[in-house]
Amino acid sequence: MIDILPIRTQRTTASRLTDLDPANLEFGKVYSDHMFAVDYHNGEWQEAQIVPYGDMAVSPANSALHYGQSIFEGMKAYHQNDGGVALFRPLDNWARLNASADRMCMPNISEELLMQGLSELIRIDSAWVPTSEGSSLYIRPFMFATDGFIGVRPSESYRFMIFTCPVGLYYNKPLRVRFEQKYVRSAEGGAGYAKAAGNYGGAMYPTKLAQKEGYNQLIWTDATEHQYVEESGTMNAIFVIDGRVVTPALSTSILDGVTRRSVLQLARDMGIPVEERKVSSREIMEALAAGKLEEAFGAGTAATIAPIATIGYEGNDYDLPKVGPNAFSKRVGAALDAIRSGEGADVHNWMVRL
């Protein structure tokens, strides 16, 4: 790997690893010992560094806080059966990070800088990679504007960082969701395809309303007709209808999920027809009534495969059929687990060993 920038490393003198309880990994609450950081000034990235995880100071006039120039990614590293560590499709995340950066008028990160910093960070904190079934090391790369300036324009300075946290399962039971047909996550021509912080902030209020009604998440619909499925919570939505895997086609309002890509490729590998197209709430409910909706689930980095048990539609709840061990979601989840752990054949070269 080419060294684009030297990485200055300061190791912690007080590791928190002994405080980790591998049997009780709450998602996103425990952070590894170190973090990677590099600043962008004068049109170029400066000296990169790895330092102990901790707070940082920003100006009260920080333009990311006022104008929302903030993007992130979600990735995972997995313990391998032979004791090593490997990343799942990191270059897909790198490409999406830069697509988000372009949309938000932020500088790109080179492949070498991302992979060099990420590899060194995980090497230093390799003891934090959990080994229990269903666990992984969640990786959060993010970038934000750092100008101390009050004025609506792209920042001239930025910080790119990576921190990690050992995690277990995001959801431990099938989900209750409902179609959202009033509020909108994103519209065509917006920034919904980017992993921009504001997309998630705007989604919190309607999600909170749904949770008060007893649902875990929403199925977002389009901004024009409120009928066509977009995403499910923070995941891509996938359905199995009459033996076919059906998912909304990508657009400027739908995130190009890495797990989504993987699920669809594995479906094709299994010989299952895949349809990427418009799919309406009405079609889903008619398929359920006709006994043709076999499965529904969300797919994302955090949750991987999150089965949906109940869908709320126009004030009523509808239970989906219980899925058996041979259901597609079960098989594709097991296939992903096998690839990520090194047990299964990685025919598409998705794993990058560190």
C-alpha positions as CSV (number, residue, x, y, z in Angstrom):
1,M,0.0,0.0,0.0
2,I,1.3,3.5,-0.9
3,D,2.1,5.8,1.9
4,I,0.4,9.1,0.9
5,L,0.9,10.8,4.3
6,P,2.9,9.8,7.3
7,I,0.7,8.8,10.3
8,R,1.9,10.2,13.6
9,T,0.8,7.8,16.3
10,Q,0.2,8.5,20.0
11,R,-0.9,5.4,21.9
12,T,-3.1,5.6,24.9
13,T,-1.5,5.0,28.3
14,A,-4.8,3.9,29.8
15,S,-6.6,1.3,27.7
16,R,-10.2,0.7,28.5
17,L,-10.2,-2.8,27.0
18,T,-10.5,-4.4,30.5
19,D,-13.8,-2.6,30.9
20,L,-15.3,-4.3,27.9
21,D,-17.9,-7.0,28.5
22,P,-18.0,-9.1,25.3
23,A,-21.2,-10.8,26.4
24,N,-23.1,-7.5,26.5
25,L,-22.2,-5.4,23.6
26,E,-24.7,-2.5,23.2
27,F,-24.6,-1.1,19.8
28,G,-22.7,2.2,19.6
29,K,-22.0,2.8,23.3
30,V,-18.5,1.5,23.8
31,Y,-15.6,2.9,21.8
32,S,-12.1,1.5,21.1
33,D,-9.0,3.1,22.4
34,H,-7.9,5.1,19.4
35,M,-9.1,7.3,16.6
36,F,-7.7,8.4,13.2
37,A,-7.8,12.1,12.2
38,V,-6.5,14.3,9.4
39,D,-7.3,17.9,8.6
40,Y,-7.8,19.6,5.3
41,H,-6.3,23.1,4.8
42,N,-5.1,25.2,1.9
43,G,-6.5,22.7,-0.6
44,E,-4.8,19.6,0.6
45,W,-4.9,17.0,3.4
46,Q,-2.3,17.6,6.1
47,E,-0.4,15.2,8.5
48,A,-2.5,12.3,9.5
49,Q,-2.5,11.1,13.1
50,I,-3.8,8.3,15.4
51,V,-4.5,9.5,18.9
52,P,-6.3,8.2,22.0
53,Y,-10.1,8.3,21.6
54,G,-11.5,11.4,23.3
55,D,-13.3,14.7,23.0
56,M,-12.2,17.5,20.6
57,A,-12.6,21.3,20.6
58,V,-14.5,23.1,17.8
59,S,-15.4,26.8,17.4
60,P,-18.9,27.9,18.4
61,A,-19.0,29.3,14.8
62,N,-18.1,25.9,13.3
63,S,-19.9,25.9,10.0
64,A,-20.8,22.2,10.2
65,L,-22.9,23.0,13.2
66,H,-24.7,25.8,11.5
67,Y,-25.0,24.7,7.9
68,G,-24.8,20.9,8.0
69,Q,-21.7,20.0,6.0
70,S,-21.2,16.7,7.7
71,I,-21.1,13.2,6.2
72,F,-20.3,9.7,7.4
73,E,-20.0,6.0,6.5
74,G,-20.7,2.8,8.3
75,M,-18.4,-0.2,7.9
76,K,-17.5,-3.4,9.7
77,A,-14.4,-5.5,10.4
78,Y,-14.8,-9.2,11.3
79,H,-12.8,-11.7,13.3
80,Q,-11.7,-14.5,11.0
81,N,-11.7,-18.2,11.9
82,D,-7.9,-18.3,11.7
83,G,-7.6,-15.4,14.1
84,G,-7.1,-12.6,11.5
85,V,-9.2,-9.6,10.8
86,A,-10.9,-8.6,7.5
87,L,-13.0,-5.7,6.3
88,F,-16.2,-6.2,4.3
89,R,-16.3,-4.3,1.0
90,P,-14.4,-1.2,2.2
91,L,-13.8,0.3,-1.3
92,D,-17.6,0.4,-1.8
93,N,-17.8,2.5,1.3
94,W,-14.9,4.7,0.1
95,A,-16.6,5.4,-3.2
96,R,-19.9,6.2,-1.5
97,L,-18.1,8.5,1.0
98,N,-16.7,10.5,-1.9
99,A,-20.1,10.6,-3.6
100,S,-21.5,12.1,-0.4
101,A,-18.6,14.5,-0.3
102,D,-19.3,15.7,-3.8
103,R,-22.9,16.3,-3.0
104,M,-22.0,18.3,0.1
105,C,-19.2,20.3,-1.6
106,M,-16.5,18.6,0.5
107,P,-13.1,17.3,-0.6
108,N,-12.5,13.7,-1.6
109,I,-10.5,11.2,0.4
110,S,-8.0,9.1,-1.6
111,E,-8.3,5.4,-1.5
112,E,-4.7,5.2,-0.1
113,L,-5.4,7.7,2.7
114,L,-8.6,5.9,3.8
115,M,-7.2,2.4,3.7
116,Q,-3.8,3.4,5.2
117,G,-5.5,5.1,8.1
118,L,-8.1,2.5,8.6
119,S,-5.7,-0.4,8.4
120,E,-3.3,1.1,11.0
121,L,-6.1,2.1,13.3
122,I,-7.6,-1.4,13.4
123,R,-4.1,-3.0,13.7
124,I,-3.5,-0.9,16.8
125,D,-6.9,-1.7,18.2
126,S,-7.1,-5.3,16.9
127,A,-7.9,-6.6,20.4
128,W,-11.2,-4.8,20.3
129,V,-12.5,-6.9,17.4
130,P,-15.0,-9.1,19.1
131,T,-15.1,-12.9,18.4
132,S,-18.6,-13.9,19.5
133,E,-21.3,-15.0,17.0
134,G,-23.1,-12.0,15.5
135,S,-20.5,-9.5,16.7
136,S,-18.2,-7.2,14.7
137,L,-16.1,-4.1,15.0
138,Y,-18.3,-1.2,13.7
139,I,-16.3,1.5,11.9
140,R,-17.4,5.1,11.6
141,P,-15.5,7.2,9.1
142,F,-16.9,10.8,9.0
143,M,-16.0,14.3,7.7
144,F,-17.2,17.7,8.8
145,A,-16.5,21.3,8.0
146,T,-14.2,23.1,10.5
147,D,-14.3,26.8,9.4
148,G,-15.2,29.1,12.2
149,F,-17.3,31.3,10.0
150,I,-21.0,32.4,9.9
151,G,-21.9,32.6,6.3
152,V,-23.7,30.2,3.9
153,R,-20.8,28.9,1.7
154,P,-18.8,25.7,1.6
155,S,-16.2,25.5,4.3
156,E,-12.5,25.9,3.3
157,S,-11.3,23.5,6.0
158,Y,-12.4,20.0,7.1
159,R,-11.6,17.2,9.4
160,F,-11.8,13.5,8.5
161,M,-11.9,11.0,11.3
162,I,-12.4,7.3,12.0
163,F,-13.3,5.7,15.3
164,T,-14.5,2.1,16.0
165,C,-16.7,0.3,18.5
166,P,-17.3,-3.4,19.2
167,V,-20.9,-4.3,18.6
168,G,-23.4,-7.1,18.8
169,L,-26.8,-7.4,17.0
170,Y,-28.6,-4.1,16.2
171,Y,-32.0,-5.7,16.4
172,N,-32.7,-8.9,18.4
173,K,-36.2,-9.6,17.2
174,P,-38.3,-9.1,14.0
175,L,-39.5,-5.5,13.4
176,R,-42.9,-3.8,13.6
177,V,-42.9,-1.1,10.9
178,R,-45.5,1.1,9.2
179,F,-45.7,3.0,5.9
180,E,-45.0,6.7,6.4
181,Q,-47.4,8.6,4.1
182,K,-47.1,12.1,5.5
183,Y,-43.5,13.0,6.3
184,V,-40.7,12.6,3.8
185,R,-37.1,11.4,4.3
186,S,-35.9,12.8,1.0
187,A,-37.1,13.9,-2.4
188,E,-35.8,13.3,-5.9
189,G,-33.0,15.8,-6.6
190,G,-32.2,16.1,-2.9
191,A,-29.4,14.5,-0.9
192,G,-31.1,11.3,0.1
193,Y,-28.5,9.2,-1.7
194,A,-25.7,10.7,0.4
195,K,-24.9,9.7,3.9
196,A,-25.3,13.3,5.1
197,A,-26.0,13.9,8.8
198,G,-29.1,16.1,8.0
199,N,-30.9,13.2,6.4
200,Y,-30.9,11.4,9.7
201,G,-31.8,14.4,11.8
202,G,-34.9,15.1,9.7
203,A,-36.0,11.5,10.0
204,M,-36.1,11.5,13.8
205,Y,-39.4,13.2,14.4
206,P,-41.6,11.0,12.3
207,T,-39.8,7.9,13.5
208,K,-40.4,9.1,17.1
209,L,-44.1,9.4,16.4
210,A,-44.2,5.9,14.9
211,Q,-42.4,4.5,18.0
212,K,-45.0,6.1,20.2
213,E,-47.5,4.0,18.3
214,G,-45.5,0.8,19.0
215,Y,-43.5,0.5,15.8
216,N,-39.8,0.0,15.6
217,Q,-39.3,1.8,12.3
218,L,-40.9,3.3,9.3
219,I,-41.1,2.4,5.6
220,W,-40.5,5.7,3.9
221,T,-42.4,6.5,0.7
222,D,-41.8,8.9,-2.1
223,A,-42.3,12.7,-1.7
224,T,-44.8,13.1,-4.5
225,E,-47.4,10.4,-4.1
226,H,-46.5,8.9,-0.7
227,Q,-47.0,5.5,-2.3
228,Y,-43.7,4.2,-3.6
229,V,-41.4,2.5,-1.2
230,E,-38.0,4.2,-0.6
231,E,-36.2,2.8,2.5
232,S,-37.1,1.1,5.8
233,G,-35.8,3.2,8.7
234,T,-32.1,3.6,8.0
235,M,-32.0,0.5,5.9
236,N,-32.8,-0.5,2.3
237,A,-36.2,-2.3,2.0
238,I,-36.3,-5.7,0.3
239,F,-39.3,-7.9,-0.3
240,V,-39.8,-11.5,-1.5
241,I,-42.9,-11.6,-3.7
242,D,-44.0,-14.8,-5.4
243,G,-40.5,-16.2,-5.5
244,R,-38.9,-12.9,-6.7
245,V,-36.6,-10.6,-4.7
246,V,-38.0,-7.1,-5.2
247,T,-36.5,-3.8,-4.1
248,P,-36.9,-0.2,-5.0
249,A,-34.6,0.9,-7.8
250,L,-31.9,3.4,-6.7
251,S,-32.5,7.1,-7.2
252,T,-31.3,10.4,-5.8
253,S,-33.5,9.8,-2.8
254,I,-32.4,6.3,-1.9
255,L,-29.0,5.3,-0.4
256,D,-27.0,2.8,-2.5
257,G,-26.5,0.3,0.4
258,V,-23.5,-1.9,0.4
259,T,-25.5,-4.7,2.2
260,R,-28.3,-4.2,-0.4
261,R,-25.8,-4.7,-3.2
262,S,-24.5,-7.9,-1.5
263,V,-28.0,-9.3,-0.9
264,L,-29.0,-8.8,-4.5
265,Q,-25.8,-10.4,-5.8
266,L,-26.2,-13.4,-3.6
267,A,-29.8,-13.7,-4.7
268,R,-28.6,-13.9,-8.3
269,D,-26.0,-16.4,-7.3
270,M,-28.7,-18.5,-5.9
271,G,-30.7,-18.3,-9.1
272,I,-33.5,-16.2,-7.6
273,P,-35.0,-13.5,-9.9
274,V,-34.2,-10.0,-8.8
275,E,-36.3,-6.9,-9.7
276,E,-35.0,-3.4,-9.0
277,R,-38.0,-1.2,-9.8
278,K,-40.7,1.0,-8.3
279,V,-42.7,-0.9,-5.7
280,S,-45.8,0.6,-4.1
281,S,-47.3,0.2,-0.7
282,R,-50.5,-0.9,-2.5
283,E,-48.6,-3.7,-4.3
284,I,-47.1,-4.9,-1.0
285,M,-50.4,-5.0,0.7
286,E,-52.2,-6.7,-2.2
287,A,-49.4,-9.3,-2.3
288,L,-49.8,-9.9,1.4
289,A,-53.6,-10.4,1.0
290,A,-53.1,-12.8,-1.9
291,G,-50.5,-14.9,0.0
292,K,-47.7,-13.9,-2.3
293,L,-45.7,-11.7,0.1
294,E,-43.3,-14.3,1.5
295,E,-40.9,-12.0,3.3
296,A,-39.9,-8.4,4.0
297,F,-36.7,-7.2,5.6
298,G,-34.4,-4.3,5.9
299,A,-30.7,-4.5,4.9
300,G,-28.0,-2.3,6.2
301,T,-24.5,-2.3,7.7
302,A,-25.6,-2.0,11.3
303,A,-28.5,-4.4,11.2
304,T,-27.3,-6.6,8.3
305,I,-30.6,-8.4,7.8
306,A,-33.6,-7.2,9.9
307,P,-36.8,-9.3,9.3
308,I,-40.1,-7.5,9.3
309,A,-42.9,-9.2,11.2
310,T,-45.7,-6.6,11.0
311,I,-46.6,-3.8,8.6
312,G,-48.9,-0.9,9.5
313,Y,-50.9,0.5,6.6
314,E,-53.7,3.1,6.8
315,G,-54.3,2.6,10.4
316,N,-54.3,-1.2,10.5
317,D,-51.6,-3.8,11.3
318,Y,-50.9,-6.8,9.1
319,D,-48.8,-9.7,10.2
320,L,-46.4,-11.3,7.7
321,P,-46.0,-15.1,7.4
322,K,-43.5,-16.5,9.8
323,V,-40.3,-17.3,8.0
324,G,-38.8,-20.8,8.2
325,P,-35.2,-21.9,8.1
326,N,-35.1,-22.1,4.3
327,A,-36.5,-18.5,3.8
328,F,-34.4,-16.3,1.6
329,S,-33.6,-13.8,4.4
330,K,-32.2,-16.7,6.5
331,R,-30.1,-18.2,3.7
332,V,-28.7,-14.8,2.6
333,G,-27.9,-13.8,6.2
334,A,-26.1,-17.1,6.7
335,A,-24.2,-16.7,3.5
336,L,-23.1,-13.2,4.4
337,D,-22.0,-14.4,7.9
338,A,-20.0,-17.2,6.3
339,I,-18.2,-14.9,3.9
340,R,-17.4,-12.3,6.6
341,S,-16.0,-14.9,9.0
342,G,-13.9,-16.6,6.4
343,E,-15.9,-19.9,6.6
344,G,-17.6,-19.4,3.2
345,A,-16.0,-18.9,-0.3
346,D,-15.5,-15.2,-1.1
347,V,-16.1,-15.6,-4.8
348,H,-16.7,-11.9,-5.4
349,N,-13.6,-10.8,-3.4
350,W,-15.6,-8.7,-1.0
351,M,-13.3,-9.3,2.0
352,V,-10.1,-7.2,2.5
353,R,-7.7,-8.8,5.0
354,L,-5.7,-6.6,7.3
